[in-house]
Amino acid sequence: MLPVRRRTVCVERDRRQAIRSSQCQYIRRRRRIHVVRLIDGFRRRRYREPARTQEAQLDSEGLPHGNCFRIGSTVAVAARDLHTVQGSCHCGALSFTYRTPKAPEKWSVRSCQCRFCRSHAARTTSDPDGRVTFRLDPEKTRRYRFHTRSADFLLCSCCGVYIAATLTARRGAFATLNVNAIEEVLSTPAATPVSYGSETVEQRLARRQERWTPVG
């Protein structure tokens, strides 16, 4: 049995050792947390933040970032390669902004042979990988339907210009644009005559959803 004084010294020594041990463990734990935070912050700056910034820029341009642009570097390249054109009717009451990764020289331009399109000398184009947004004056927007009545043909009730045809389906809204309504004179291919008179309503809706440009 140790004397009281020696027992007191031993207890005090054990207590100090326990305190030093706990302090060392705390310091090591804090160091590990600090290192983990540094690594995590580096990863966020290196990989995540650029991707978020590029997606935000892409959204500000009105493009769907889930269409075909997935990672940061791909988004940046696609954003630089976008072609943006403005279009409107003659008085400006109806207008649109069309964005597409295709250059005007590579557009698919069609000349529908129905009576309506021939009457307007329309040349239409669309790109399923692009995006179009409309700005329409509700008081001057005329939505005209004919034949199968499966699409709205947008005309200005003031100046009479036909700018686009739109379709609303379960997958969303789609449009084909009248190239003649684009403000800038572009070097586009010659229009290819097409006729859809033999299509059923179901075939026509499926073709438009596959080939027309998403709206939004």
SEZAKOL-330747 format. One record per residue: residue number from 1; residue in one letter; x, y, z of N, C-alpha, C in turn. Coordinates in steps of 0.02 Angstrom, whole numbers, always signed. Example, Ala and Ser with C-alpha at 12.3 -4.5 7.8 and 13.67 -1.06 7.14 Angstrom:
% SEZAKOL-330747
+-----+---------+--------+--------+--------+--------+--------+--------+--------+--------+--------+
! num ! residuo !    n_u !    n_v !    n_w !   ca_u !   ca_v !   ca_w !    c_u !    c_v !    c_w !
+-----+---------+--------+--------+--------+--------+--------+--------+--------+--------+--------+
!   1 !       A !   +660 !   -284 !   +390 !   +615 !   -225 !   +390 !   +660 !   -165 !   +390 !
!   2 !       S !   +642 !   -112 !   +354 !   +684 !    -53 !   +357 !   +645 !     +2 !   +394 !
+-----+---------+--------+--------+--------+--------+--------+--------+--------+--------+--------+
END
This chain:
% SEZAKOL-330747
+-----+---------+--------+--------+--------+--------+--------+--------+--------+--------+--------+
! num ! residuo !    n_u !    n_v !    n_w !   ca_u !   ca_v !   ca_w !    c_u !    c_v !    c_w !
+-----+---------+--------+--------+--------+--------+--------+--------+--------+--------+--------+
!   1 !       M !    +43 !    -59 !     +0 !     +0 !     +0 !     +0 !    +45 !    +62 !     +0 !
!   2 !       L !    +35 !   +106 !    -52 !    +76 !   +166 !    -59 !    +54 !   +218 !     -8 !
!   3 !       P !   +104 !   +257 !    +14 !    +86 !   +312 !    +59 !    +38 !   +361 !    +25 !
!   4 !       V !     +3 !   +399 !    +66 !    -47 !   +445 !    +39 !    -15 !   +496 !     -7 !
!   5 !       R !    +42 !   +524 !    +12 !    +75 !   +575 !    -29 !    +94 !   +547 !    -98 !
!   6 !       R !   +122 !   +484 !    -98 !   +142 !   +455 !   -162 !    +82 !   +439 !   -205 !
!   7 !       R !    +29 !   +413 !   -171 !    -32 !   +399 !   -210 !    -59 !   +463 !   -242 !
!   8 !       T !    -56 !   +518 !   -207 !    -80 !   +582 !   -233 !    -38 !   +603 !   -293 !
!   9 !       V !    +28 !   +594 !   -288 !    +72 !   +611 !   -344 !    +57 !   +569 !   -405 !
!  10 !       C !    +46 !   +505 !   -395 !    +31 !   +459 !   -451 !    -36 !   +477 !   -485 !
!  11 !       V !    -84 !   +492 !   -443 !   -150 !   +511 !   -471 !   -144 !   +575 !   -512 !
!  12 !       E !   -107 !   +624 !   -486 !    -98 !   +687 !   -521 !    -61 !   +676 !   -587 !
!  13 !       R !    -10 !   +633 !   -586 !    +27 !   +618 !   -647 !    -18 !   +584 !   -699 !
!  14 !       D !    -58 !   +536 !   -677 !   -103 !   +502 !   -724 !   -154 !   +551 !   -753 !
!  15 !       R !   -177 !   +597 !   -710 !   -226 !   +645 !   -735 !   -196 !   +690 !   -788 !
!  16 !       R !   -134 !   +713 !   -777 !   -100 !   +756 !   -826 !    -87 !   +718 !   -891 !
!  17 !       Q !    -68 !   +655 !   -885 !    -56 !   +615 !   -945 !   -121 !   +605 !   -984 !
!  18 !       A !   -175 !   +595 !   -947 !   -240 !   +587 !   -981 !   -260 !   +651 !  -1017 !
!  19 !       I !   -246 !   +708 !   -983 !   -262 !   +773 !  -1014 !   -221 !   +784 !  -1077 !
!  20 !       R !   -154 !   +769 !  -1072 !   -111 !   +778 !  -1131 !   -132 !   +731 !  -1187 !
!  21 !       S !   -151 !   +670 !  -1169 !   -173 !   +622 !  -1220 !   -236 !   +646 !  -1255 !
!  22 !       S !   -284 !   +670 !  -1215 !   -346 !   +695 !  -1245 !   -334 !   +756 !  -1287 !
!  23 !       Q !   -287 !   +800 !  -1264 !   -271 !   +859 !  -1304 !   -238 !   +840 !  -1370 !
!  24 !       C !   -194 !   +791 !  -1367 !   -162 !   +767 !  -1429 !   -213 !   +737 !  -1477 !
!  25 !       Q !   -259 !   +698 !  -1449 !   -311 !   +669 !  -1492 !   -354 !   +723 !  -1522 !
!  26 !       Y !   -370 !   +774 !  -1483 !   -411 !   +830 !  -1508 !   -374 !   +867 !  -1564 !
!  27 !       I !   -309 !   +879 !  -1553 !   -270 !   +915 !  -1604 !   -266 !   +873 !  -1668 !
!  28 !       R !   -253 !   +808 !  -1661 !   -250 !   +765 !  -1720 !   -317 !   +763 !  -1757 !
!  29 !       R !   -372 !   +760 !  -1718 !   -438 !   +759 !  -1749 !   -452 !   +824 !  -1786 !
!  30 !       R !   -433 !   +881 !  -1755 !   -443 !   +945 !  -1788 !   -400 !   +951 !  -1851 !
!  31 !       R !   -340 !   +924 !  -1849 !   -298 !   +926 !  -1908 !   -328 !   +885 !  -1965 !
!  32 !       R !   -355 !   +825 !  -1946 !   -387 !   +784 !  -1998 !   -447 !   +820 !  -2029 !
!  33 !       I !   -487 !   +851 !  -1986 !   -545 !   +889 !  -2012 !   -523 !   +945 !  -2057 !
!  34 !       H !   -470 !   +981 !  -2037 !   -445 !  +1036 !  -2078 !   -420 !  +1012 !  -2145 !
!  35 !       V !   -384 !   +956 !  -2145 !   -358 !   +928 !  -2208 !   -415 !   +906 !  -2252 !
!  36 !       V !   -465 !   +873 !  -2223 !   -523 !   +851 !  -2262 !   -559 !   +911 !  -2293 !
!  37 !       R !   -567 !   +964 !  -2253 !   -601 !  +1024 !  -2280 !   -561 !  +1056 !  -2336 !
!  38 !       L !   -495 !  +1057 !  -2328 !   -453 !  +1085 !  -2382 !   -461 !  +1045 !  -2446 !
!  39 !       I !   -459 !   +978 !  -2440 !   -465 !   +935 !  -2499 !   -534 !   +943 !  -2530 !
!  40 !       D !   -586 !   +944 !  -2487 !   -654 !   +951 !  -2513 !   -664 !  +1019 !  -2547 !
!  41 !       G !   -637 !  +1072 !  -2517 !   -642 !  +1138 !  -2549 !   -605 !  +1140 !  -2615 !
!  42 !       F !   -547 !  +1108 !  -2618 !   -510 !  +1106 !  -2681 !   -549 !  +1070 !  -2735 !
!  43 !       R !   -580 !  +1014 !  -2715 !   -619 !   +976 !  -2764 !   -678 !  +1016 !  -2790 !
!  44 !       R !   -712 !  +1052 !  -2744 !   -769 !  +1093 !  -2766 !   -747 !  +1147 !  -2814 !
!  45 !       R !   -692 !  +1180 !  -2798 !   -667 !  +1233 !  -2842 !   -644 !  +1205 !  -2908 !
!  46 !       R !   -613 !  +1147 !  -2906 !   -583 !  +1119 !  -2967 !   -635 !  +1088 !  -3013 !
!  47 !       Y !   -685 !  +1055 !  -2984 !   -730 !  +1015 !  -3026 !   -802 !  +1041 !  -3027 !
!  48 !       R !   -827 !  +1061 !  -2970 !   -899 !  +1075 !  -2967 !   -916 !  +1146 !  -2986 !
!  49 !       E !   -882 !  +1195 !  -2960 !   -901 !  +1264 !  -2973 !   -898 !  +1283 !  -3046 !
!  50 !       P !   -846 !  +1263 !  -3084 !   -846 !  +1280 !  -3156 !   -907 !  +1251 !  -3192 !
!  51 !       A !   -925 !  +1189 !  -3174 !   -983 !  +1158 !  -3207 !  -1047 !  +1196 !  -3192 !
!  52 !       R !  -1055 !  +1218 !  -3127 !  -1115 !  +1256 !  -3110 !  -1116 !  +1323 !  -3147 !
!  53 !       T !  -1060 !  +1355 !  -3152 !  -1056 !  +1420 !  -3185 !  -1074 !  +1413 !  -3259 !
!  54 !       Q !  -1048 !  +1361 !  -3292 !  -1062 !  +1353 !  -3362 !  -1135 !  +1334 !  -3374 !
!  55 !       E !  -1163 !  +1294 !  -3329 !  -1234 !  +1277 !  -3335 !  -1277 !  +1339 !  -3327 !
!  56 !       A !  -1258 !  +1383 !  -3280 !  -1296 !  +1445 !  -3270 !  -1292 !  +1489 !  -3332 !
!  57 !       Q !  -1233 !  +1493 !  -3363 !  -1227 !  +1532 !  -3424 !  -1269 !  +1501 !  -3480 !
!  58 !       L !  -1270 !  +1435 !  -3482 !  -1310 !  +1402 !  -3533 !  -1384 !  +1415 !  -3522 !
!  59 !       D !  -1405 !  +1413 !  -3459 !  -1475 !  +1426 !  -3445 !  -1494 !  +1498 !  -3463 !
!  60 !       S !  -1449 !  +1545 !  -3451 !  -1464 !  +1614 !  -3467 !  -1472 !  +1624 !  -3542 !
!  61 !       E !  -1443 !  +1579 !  -3582 !  -1452 !  +1581 !  -3654 !  -1516 !  +1546 !  -3676 !
!  62 !       G !  -1550 !  +1514 !  -3627 !  -1613 !  +1482 !  -3644 !  -1606 !  +1412 !  -3671 !
!  63 !       L !  -1549 !  +1380 !  -3660 !  -1539 !  +1313 !  -3686 !  -1549 !  +1260 !  -3632 !
!  64 !       P !  -1573 !  +1202 !  -3652 !  -1580 !  +1148 !  -3604 !  -1514 !  +1116 !  -3590 !
!  65 !       H !  -1490 !  +1117 !  -3525 !  -1425 !  +1088 !  -3513 !  -1429 !  +1012 !  -3509 !
!  66 !       G !  -1490 !   +983 !  -3512 !  -1495 !   +910 !  -3511 !  -1503 !   +879 !  -3580 !
!  67 !       N !  -1499 !   +918 !  -3632 !  -1513 !   +893 !  -3699 !  -1455 !   +850 !  -3725 !
!  68 !       C !  -1396 !   +883 !  -3732 !  -1338 !   +845 !  -3755 !  -1274 !   +872 !  -3724 !
!  69 !       F !  -1281 !   +918 !  -3675 !  -1222 !   +948 !  -3645 !  -1219 !   +926 !  -3572 !
!  70 !       R !  -1172 !   +884 !  -3554 !  -1173 !   +852 !  -3489 !  -1118 !   +877 !  -3442 !
!  71 !       I !  -1055 !   +883 !  -3467 !  -1000 !   +900 !  -3422 !   -974 !   +968 !  -3439 !
!  72 !       G !   -933 !   +996 !  -3391 !   -912 !  +1065 !  -3397 !   -878 !  +1082 !  -3461 !
!  73 !       S !   -827 !  +1043 !  -3482 !   -790 !  +1060 !  -3542 !   -834 !  +1056 !  -3604 !
!  74 !       T !   -880 !  +1007 !  -3606 !   -924 !  +1001 !  -3664 !   -972 !  +1060 !  -3667 !
!  75 !       V !   -998 !  +1081 !  -3609 !  -1043 !  +1138 !  -3608 !  -1009 !  +1200 !  -3635 !
!  76 !       A !   -947 !  +1212 !  -3613 !   -911 !  +1272 !  -3634 !   -901 !  +1273 !  -3710 !
!  77 !       V !   -884 !  +1217 !  -3739 !   -874 !  +1214 !  -3811 !   -939 !  +1226 !  -3848 !
!  78 !       A !   -994 !  +1194 !  -3823 !  -1058 !  +1202 !  -3856 !  -1083 !  +1273 !  -3852 !
!  79 !       A !  -1072 !  +1307 !  -3795 !  -1095 !  +1375 !  -3787 !  -1060 !  +1421 !  -3836 !
!  80 !       R !   -996 !  +1409 !  -3850 !   -960 !  +1452 !  -3897 !   -984 !  +1440 !  -3968 !
!  81 !       D !  -1009 !  +1380 !  -3983 !  -1028 !  +1362 !  -4051 !  -1101 !  +1377 !  -4067 !
!  82 !       L !  -1138 !  +1405 !  -4021 !  -1209 !  +1419 !  -4033 !  -1218 !  +1475 !  -4083 !
!  83 !       H !  -1268 !  +1467 !  -4125 !  -1287 !  +1520 !  -4173 !  -1356 !  +1546 !  -4151 !
!  84 !       T !  -1360 !  +1611 !  -4140 !  -1421 !  +1643 !  -4116 !  -1446 !  +1692 !  -4169 !
!  85 !       V !  -1509 !  +1685 !  -4187 !  -1539 !  +1730 !  -4236 !  -1605 !  +1757 !  -4208 !
!  86 !       Q !  -1622 !  +1816 !  -4230 !  -1685 !  +1848 !  -4210 !  -1732 !  +1850 !  -4270 !
!  87 !       G !  -1796 !  +1843 !  -4255 !  -1846 !  +1847 !  -4308 !  -1908 !  +1881 !  -4283 !
!  88 !       S !  -1948 !  +1908 !  -4329 !  -2010 !  +1942 !  -4309 !  -2054 !  +1952 !  -4370 !
!  89 !       C !  -2115 !  +1972 !  -4356 !  -2158 !  +1994 !  -4411 !  -2137 !  +2064 !  -4432 !
!  90 !       H !  -2170 !  +2093 !  -4481 !  -2148 !  +2158 !  -4507 !  -2155 !  +2214 !  -4457 !
!  91 !       C !  -2210 !  +2213 !  -4418 !  -2222 !  +2267 !  -4370 !  -2189 !  +2254 !  -4302 !
!  92 !       G !  -2164 !  +2193 !  -4291 !  -2129 !  +2178 !  -4228 !  -2173 !  +2154 !  -4171 !
!  93 !       A !  -2237 !  +2145 !  -4183 !  -2281 !  +2123 !  -4130 !  -2268 !  +2050 !  -4110 !
!  94 !       L !  -2246 !  +2010 !  -4158 !  -2229 !  +1940 !  -4147 !  -2155 !  +1931 !  -4162 !
!  95 !       S !  -2118 !  +1903 !  -4116 !  -2046 !  +1893 !  -4127 !  -2023 !  +1829 !  -4095 !
!  96 !       F !  -1963 !  +1808 !  -4112 !  -1934 !  +1747 !  -4084 !  -1858 !  +1752 !  -4083 !
!  97 !       T !  -1828 !  +1712 !  -4039 !  -1756 !  +1703 !  -4036 !  -1741 !  +1629 !  -4046 !
!  98 !       Y !  -1701 !  +1615 !  -4096 !  -1686 !  +1546 !  -4115 !  -1613 !  +1532 !  -4102 !
!  99 !       R !  -1598 !  +1479 !  -4065 !  -1530 !  +1459 !  -4050 !  -1519 !  +1387 !  -4073 !
! 100 !       T !  -1465 !  +1376 !  -4108 !  -1450 !  +1311 !  -4135 !  -1375 !  +1301 !  -4141 !
! 101 !       P !  -1351 !  +1239 !  -4131 !  -1280 !  +1226 !  -4140 !  -1260 !  +1223 !  -4214 !
! 102 !       K !  -1308 !  +1223 !  -4258 !  -1293 !  +1218 !  -4330 !  -1284 !  +1288 !  -4361 !
! 103 !       A !  -1235 !  +1293 !  -4404 !  -1226 !  +1355 !  -4442 !  -1281 !  +1361 !  -4494 !
! 104 !       P !  -1300 !  +1422 !  -4513 !  -1354 !  +1431 !  -4562 !  -1342 !  +1393 !  -4627 !
! 105 !       E !  -1278 !  +1385 !  -4647 !  -1263 !  +1349 !  -4709 !  -1282 !  +1275 !  -4705 !
! 106 !       K !  -1291 !  +1249 !  -4643 !  -1307 !  +1178 !  -4634 !  -1378 !  +1167 !  -4611 !
! 107 !       W !  -1419 !  +1219 !  -4612 !  -1488 !  +1210 !  -4591 !  -1526 !  +1167 !  -4641 !
! 108 !       S !  -1578 !  +1134 !  -4616 !  -1624 !  +1097 !  -4659 !  -1683 !  +1144 !  -4673 !
! 109 !       V !  -1686 !  +1168 !  -4735 !  -1738 !  +1216 !  -4755 !  -1787 !  +1180 !  -4800 !
! 110 !       R !  -1851 !  +1187 !  -4784 !  -1904 !  +1151 !  -4821 !  -1954 !  +1200 !  -4851 !
! 111 !       S !  -1983 !  +1179 !  -4904 !  -2036 !  +1218 !  -4936 !  -2098 !  +1174 !  -4942 !
! 112 !       C !  -2142 !  +1180 !  -4892 !  -2202 !  +1138 !  -4891 !  -2247 !  +1158 !  -4950 !
! 113 !       Q !  -2276 !  +1107 !  -4981 !  -2317 !  +1118 !  -5041 !  -2391 !  +1123 !  -5027 !
! 114 !       C !  -2409 !  +1131 !  -4963 !  -2480 !  +1141 !  -4949 !  -2500 !  +1212 !  -4972 !
! 115 !       R !  -2565 !  +1223 !  -4979 !  -2588 !  +1287 !  -5006 !  -2569 !  +1346 !  -4960 !
! 116 !       F !  -2574 !  +1335 !  -4894 !  -2558 !  +1389 !  -4847 !  -2485 !  +1411 !  -4856 !
! 117 !       C !  -2438 !  +1363 !  -4854 !  -2367 !  +1381 !  -4859 !  -2350 !  +1410 !  -4927 !
! 118 !       R !  -2381 !  +1385 !  -4980 !  -2368 !  +1413 !  -5046 !  -2394 !  +1484 !  -5051 !
! 119 !       S !  -2451 !  +1497 !  -5018 !  -2479 !  +1565 !  -5019 !  -2434 !  +1615 !  -4984 !
! 120 !       H !  -2397 !  +1591 !  -4933 !  -2351 !  +1636 !  -4896 !  -2279 !  +1630 !  -4921 !
! 121 !       A !  -2268 !  +1589 !  -4971 !  -2200 !  +1577 !  -4996 !  -2153 !  +1559 !  -4938 !
! 122 !       A !  -2177 !  +1517 !  -4894 !  -2141 !  +1502 !  -4832 !  -2083 !  +1455 !  -4845 !
! 123 !       R !  -2028 !  +1469 !  -4811 !  -1971 !  +1423 !  -4808 !  -1959 !  +1409 !  -4734 !
! 124 !       T !  -1967 !  +1348 !  -4713 !  -1965 !  +1332 !  -4641 !  -1902 !  +1293 !  -4623 !
! 125 !       T !  -1883 !  +1299 !  -4560 !  -1825 !  +1262 !  -4534 !  -1838 !  +1245 !  -4461 !
! 126 !       S !  -1803 !  +1194 !  -4437 !  -1808 !  +1173 !  -4367 !  -1746 !  +1132 !  -4349 !
! 127 !       D !  -1734 !  +1127 !  -4285 !  -1677 !  +1087 !  -4260 !  -1696 !  +1059 !  -4192 !
! 128 !       P !  -1702 !   +993 !  -4186 !  -1721 !   +964 !  -4121 !  -1669 !   +974 !  -4066 !
! 129 !       D !  -1607 !   +992 !  -4085 !  -1555 !  +1006 !  -4036 !  -1550 !  +1080 !  -4019 !
! 130 !       G !  -1594 !  +1121 !  -4047 !  -1593 !  +1193 !  -4034 !  -1647 !  +1212 !  -3984 !
! 131 !       R !  -1663 !  +1276 !  -3983 !  -1713 !  +1302 !  -3938 !  -1740 !  +1368 !  -3967 !
! 132 !       V !  -1805 !  +1378 !  -3960 !  -1835 !  +1440 !  -3984 !  -1880 !  +1469 !  -3930 !
! 133 !       T !  -1878 !  +1534 !  -3922 !  -1923 !  +1569 !  -3875 !  -1962 !  +1621 !  -3914 !
! 134 !       F !  -2025 !  +1629 !  -3897 !  -2069 !  +1676 !  -3931 !  -2087 !  +1734 !  -3885 !
! 135 !       R !  -2097 !  +1792 !  -3915 !  -2124 !  +1851 !  -3881 !  -2183 !  +1875 !  -3924 !
! 136 !       L !  -2243 !  +1864 !  -3899 !  -2303 !  +1875 !  -3938 !  -2348 !  +1926 !  -3905 !
! 137 !       D !  -2371 !  +1974 !  -3943 !  -2421 !  +2021 !  -3920 !  -2489 !  +1986 !  -3925 !
! 138 !       P !  -2520 !  +1972 !  -3868 !  -2583 !  +1933 !  -3870 !  -2638 !  +1966 !  -3910 !
! 139 !       E !  -2638 !  +2032 !  -3914 !  -2691 !  +2067 !  -3951 !  -2680 !  +2062 !  -4027 !
! 140 !       K !  -2618 !  +2047 !  -4049 !  -2604 !  +2045 !  -4120 !  -2584 !  +1975 !  -4145 !
! 141 !       T !  -2588 !  +1926 !  -4100 !  -2569 !  +1857 !  -4119 !  -2630 !  +1820 !  -4144 !
! 142 !       R !  -2626 !  +1796 !  -4204 !  -2680 !  +1756 !  -4233 !  -2655 !  +1684 !  -4240 !
! 143 !       R !  -2688 !  +1637 !  -4207 !  -2671 !  +1567 !  -4211 !  -2719 !  +1533 !  -4260 !
! 144 !       Y !  -2692 !  +1515 !  -4317 !  -2733 !  +1488 !  -4371 !  -2724 !  +1413 !  -4377 !
! 145 !       R !  -2779 !  +1376 !  -4381 !  -2777 !  +1304 !  -4390 !  -2817 !  +1285 !  -4452 !
! 146 !       F !  -2795 !  +1232 !  -4485 !  -2831 !  +1208 !  -4544 !  -2818 !  +1133 !  -4554 !
! 147 !       H !  -2854 !  +1103 !  -4598 !  -2848 !  +1032 !  -4616 !  -2852 !   +988 !  -4553 !
! 148 !       T !  -2797 !   +957 !  -4530 !  -2799 !   +913 !  -4471 !  -2804 !   +952 !  -4406 !
! 149 !       R !  -2794 !  +1018 !  -4408 !  -2798 !  +1061 !  -4349 !  -2753 !  +1036 !  -4292 !
! 150 !       S !  -2694 !  +1012 !  -4309 !  -2648 !   +984 !  -4260 !  -2592 !  +1031 !  -4241 !
! 151 !       A !  -2590 !  +1091 !  -4271 !  -2538 !  +1140 !  -4256 !  -2566 !  +1210 !  -4261 !
! 152 !       D !  -2535 !  +1256 !  -4225 !  -2555 !  +1327 !  -4228 !  -2505 !  +1364 !  -4273 !
! 153 !       F !  -2531 !  +1396 !  -4325 !  -2489 !  +1437 !  -4369 !  -2495 !  +1510 !  -4345 !
! 154 !       L !  -2439 !  +1538 !  -4325 !  -2438 !  +1604 !  -4293 !  -2433 !  +1659 !  -4346 !
! 155 !       L !  -2484 !  +1700 !  -4349 !  -2485 !  +1757 !  -4395 !  -2498 !  +1821 !  -4357 !
! 156 !       C !  -2473 !  +1876 !  -4383 !  -2486 !  +1941 !  -4353 !  -2550 !  +1970 !  -4384 !
! 157 !       S !  -2597 !  +1989 !  -4341 !  -2660 !  +2016 !  -4365 !  -2651 !  +2088 !  -4390 !
! 158 !       C !  -2593 !  +2118 !  -4376 !  -2580 !  +2187 !  -4397 !  -2547 !  +2190 !  -4466 !
! 159 !       C !  -2490 !  +2155 !  -4473 !  -2454 !  +2157 !  -4538 !  -2463 !  +2095 !  -4580 !
! 160 !       G !  -2491 !  +2041 !  -4551 !  -2508 !  +1982 !  -4590 !  -2452 !  +1932 !  -4600 !
! 161 !       V !  -2393 !  +1942 !  -4570 !  -2336 !  +1897 !  -4581 !  -2344 !  +1833 !  -4541 !
! 162 !       Y !  -2328 !  +1777 !  -4574 !  -2327 !  +1711 !  -4542 !  -2256 !  +1697 !  -4518 !
! 163 !       I !  -2248 !  +1687 !  -4451 !  -2180 !  +1679 !  -4425 !  -2162 !  +1607 !  -4406 !
! 164 !       A !  -2212 !  +1566 !  -4386 !  -2196 !  +1499 !  -4362 !  -2259 !  +1458 !  -4354 !
! 165 !       A !  -2249 !  +1392 !  -4347 !  -2303 !  +1347 !  -4329 !  -2282 !  +1312 !  -4265 !
! 166 !       T !  -2329 !  +1304 !  -4219 !  -2313 !  +1274 !  -4154 !  -2358 !  +1214 !  -4140 !
! 167 !       L !  -2332 !  +1169 !  -4100 !  -2368 !  +1109 !  -4080 !  -2359 !  +1099 !  -4005 !
! 168 !       T !  -2413 !  +1086 !  -3969 !  -2409 !  +1070 !  -3898 !  -2430 !   +998 !  -3889 !
! 169 !       A !  -2384 !   +957 !  -3861 !  -2396 !   +886 !  -3850 !  -2377 !   +867 !  -3779 !
! 170 !       R !  -2383 !   +803 !  -3763 !  -2365 !   +781 !  -3696 !  -2291 !   +792 !  -3682 !
! 171 !       R !  -2249 !   +785 !  -3733 !  -2177 !   +794 !  -3724 !  -2157 !   +867 !  -3717 !
! 172 !       G !  -2203 !   +913 !  -3731 !  -2188 !   +984 !  -3727 !  -2211 !  +1021 !  -3789 !
! 173 !       A !  -2184 !  +1081 !  -3800 !  -2202 !  +1122 !  -3857 !  -2146 !  +1122 !  -3908 !
! 174 !       F !  -2164 !  +1122 !  -3972 !  -2116 !  +1120 !  -4027 !  -2137 !  +1169 !  -4080 !
! 175 !       A !  -2088 !  +1190 !  -4121 !  -2104 !  +1240 !  -4172 !  -2060 !  +1231 !  -4233 !
! 176 !       T !  -2086 !  +1251 !  -4290 !  -2047 !  +1258 !  -4351 !  -2052 !  +1331 !  -4371 !
! 177 !       L !  -1996 !  +1360 !  -4392 !  -1992 !  +1433 !  -4403 !  -1990 !  +1450 !  -4477 !
! 178 !       N !  -2020 !  +1506 !  -4493 !  -2018 !  +1532 !  -4562 !  -1953 !  +1570 !  -4570 !
! 179 !       V !  -1908 !  +1545 !  -4612 !  -1843 !  +1576 !  -4623 !  -1852 !  +1647 !  -4649 !
! 180 !       N !  -1905 !  +1660 !  -4686 !  -1916 !  +1727 !  -4714 !  -1930 !  +1779 !  -4660 !
! 181 !       A !  -1947 !  +1756 !  -4599 !  -1961 !  +1804 !  -4545 !  -1898 !  +1821 !  -4505 !
! 182 !       I !  -1841 !  +1789 !  -4520 !  -1779 !  +1805 !  -4485 !  -1755 !  +1874 !  -4507 !
! 183 !       E !  -1735 !  +1915 !  -4460 !  -1717 !  +1984 !  -4475 !  -1654 !  +1989 !  -4518 !
! 184 !       E !  -1604 !  +1948 !  -4502 !  -1541 !  +1950 !  -4540 !  -1546 !  +1908 !  -4603 !
! 185 !       V !  -1517 !  +1931 !  -4657 !  -1515 !  +1891 !  -4719 !  -1459 !  +1840 !  -4712 !
! 186 !       L !  -1478 !  +1777 !  -4710 !  -1430 !  +1723 !  -4699 !  -1417 !  +1683 !  -4762 !
! 187 !       S !  -1360 !  +1652 !  -4764 !  -1342 !  +1609 !  -4820 !  -1364 !  +1538 !  -4802 !
! 188 !       T !  -1426 !  +1522 !  -4818 !  -1453 !  +1456 !  -4803 !  -1459 !  +1415 !  -4867 !
! 189 !       P !  -1463 !  +1349 !  -4861 !  -1471 !  +1307 !  -4921 !  -1538 !  +1321 !  -4955 !
! 190 !       A !  -1542 !  +1303 !  -5017 !  -1605 !  +1309 !  -5054 !  -1658 !  +1265 !  -5022 !
! 191 !       A !  -1720 !  +1289 !  -5021 !  -1774 !  +1252 !  -4990 !  -1791 !  +1189 !  -5030 !
! 192 !       T !  -1800 !  +1134 !  -4994 !  -1819 !  +1071 !  -5025 !  -1895 !  +1064 !  -5024 !
! 193 !       P !  -1927 !  +1055 !  -5081 !  -2000 !  +1047 !  -5082 !  -2020 !   +982 !  -5045 !
! 194 !       V !  -2069 !   +987 !  -5002 !  -2093 !   +929 !  -4964 !  -2169 !   +929 !  -4965 !
! 195 !       S !  -2198 !   +870 !  -4957 !  -2271 !   +863 !  -4955 !  -2289 !   +811 !  -4902 !
! 196 !       Y !  -2336 !   +830 !  -4859 !  -2355 !   +785 !  -4804 !  -2428 !   +764 !  -4809 !
! 197 !       G !  -2456 !   +770 !  -4868 !  -2527 !   +756 !  -4877 !  -2547 !   +684 !  -4863 !
! 198 !       S !  -2500 !   +637 !  -4870 !  -2517 !   +566 !  -4860 !  -2510 !   +544 !  -4788 !
! 199 !       E !  -2488 !   +587 !  -4743 !  -2478 !   +568 !  -4673 !  -2545 !   +564 !  -4636 !
! 200 !       T !  -2548 !   +518 !  -4589 !  -2604 !   +518 !  -4542 !  -2589 !   +569 !  -4487 !
! 201 !       V !  -2640 !   +583 !  -4446 !  -2630 !   +631 !  -4392 !  -2576 !   +607 !  -4344 !
! 202 !       E !  -2577 !   +542 !  -4329 !  -2527 !   +514 !  -4282 !  -2457 !   +519 !  -4311 !
! 203 !       Q !  -2449 !   +504 !  -4375 !  -2383 !   +509 !  -4407 !  -2359 !   +582 !  -4409 !
! 204 !       R !  -2405 !   +627 !  -4420 !  -2386 !   +698 !  -4424 !  -2363 !   +723 !  -4355 !
! 205 !       L !  -2399 !   +705 !  -4303 !  -2380 !   +726 !  -4235 !  -2312 !   +696 !  -4215 !
! 206 !       A !  -2301 !   +633 !  -4232 !  -2238 !   +601 !  -4215 !  -2180 !   +634 !  -4252 !
! 207 !       R !  -2189 !   +649 !  -4316 !  -2136 !   +682 !  -4355 !  -2119 !   +751 !  -4327 !
! 208 !       R !  -2170 !   +788 !  -4310 !  -2158 !   +856 !  -4284 !  -2121 !   +854 !  -4217 !
! 209 !       Q !  -2140 !   +808 !  -4174 !  -2106 !   +803 !  -4109 !  -2033 !   +780 !  -4117 !
! 210 !       E !  -2019 !   +743 !  -4168 !  -1952 !   +719 !  -4180 !  -1908 !   +770 !  -4215 !
! 211 !       R !  -1936 !   +810 !  -4260 !  -1895 !   +854 !  -4303 !  -1901 !   +928 !  -4286 !
! 212 !       W !  -1954 !   +949 !  -4253 !  -1963 !  +1020 !  -4240 !  -1920 !  +1042 !  -4181 !
! 213 !       T !  -1915 !  +1107 !  -4172 !  -1872 !  +1136 !  -4119 !  -1912 !  +1143 !  -4054 !
! 214 !       P !  -1882 !  +1121 !  -3997 !  -1916 !  +1131 !  -3933 !  -1925 !  +1205 !  -3917 !
! 215 !       V !  -1982 !  +1221 !  -3886 !  -1999 !  +1290 !  -3868 !  -1987 !  +1299 !  -3793 !
! 216 !       G !  -1956 !  +1355 !  -3775 !  -1949 !  +1369 !  -3704 !  -1883 !  +1403 !  -3689 !
+-----+---------+--------+--------+--------+--------+--------+--------+--------+--------+--------+
END
